[in-house]
Amino acid sequence: SLIYGVSNILLGLPSVIIGGIIAKKVGPKNWIRICQASSLVPLPLTIFSLTTSSFWPCMGVMSFSYLLCNLWWSPNMTMMQKSLDPLERGGAMSAY
């Protein structure tokens, strides 16, 4: 579980930052596409990690999957901030 946590920390945060950079470059009209792609692209990697019987290939694939999976976070938070009323924004962000 230590390896899992370290890979999540080391690859999850850069993924969120990369997602923000991509979202800034492609513009608001394509933010939902970033969210969709970051949900679908890692799916084969996740299926492979669930079906493999060896630990290290599973951890390597899951680590790479985190790098692709968390791209949705920044565009999603930005969409919620821009679409919600300021009085409702805090509750929605904390519940999410």
N, C-alpha and C positions, 0 to 999 in steps of 0.2 A: 504493500500500500504506500510505502514511502516513495518508491519509484513512480507510481501513478500520480501522487501528489506533486512531486517535483516536476514531472513532465507537464502536468496541467498548469502549474505556475509559470514555468519557463516558456511554454508555447501558447498558453491562453492569453496572456497579456499582450504579447506582440501581435497576436491574431486580431484582438480588439482594436489595436492601434492601426494595423494595416487595413482593417475594415473601415475605419474612419477616414483614412487617406483615400481609399478607393471611392468611398461615398462622396467625398469632397470633389474628386475629379470627375465622376460621372454625372453628378447633379441630382437634384431631388426627384426627378421623374423616374430615375432608375434605382432608387433606394430599395423598393420592394423586390426588384430582381436580384439584388445582392442578398437579401434575406432568403429568397427562394433558392438561389444557387448554393449558398452556404449550408442549406439544409439537405439538398439533394446530392451534391458532389461527394461528400464524405460517406454517403450511404454504402457504396461498395466496399470501402475500407472498413466500415463498421461490421458489415456482414463477414468479411474476411477475418477480422479479429475475433468474432464470435464463433467461427467455425474452425479456427486453427487449434491445434493441440499443443503447440509450443509456446512457452511464455514470452521469450524475447522477441520473436517476430510479432506476436500480438501487441506487446508494449510499443514496439517501433511503429506499427501501423496505427495504433490508437494515438500515439503522440503526434504523428503527422496529421491524423484526423482532427485533432484539436486545433491545429494550425489552420485548417480549412473550415472547421465547424463554427468557430466563434466570430466569424466575419460579420454576422448579422447583428451583433450587439450594438455597435455605434449607430448604424442607420436606423435601427428600430427605436432606440432611445430618442434620436433626433426627430423621428416621425411623431412619437408620442408628445414630445415637447412642443412641436409646431402645431399639432392638431387639437390639443386639449386647451380648455380655458385655464388661465393661470391659477384659479382657485381649486380646480380639480387636479392639476398637474402633480402636486406633491403626493397626494394619496395614490394616484395611479403609478407613479414612479416607485414609491415605497412598496406597494403591493406587488409590483412586477419583479 
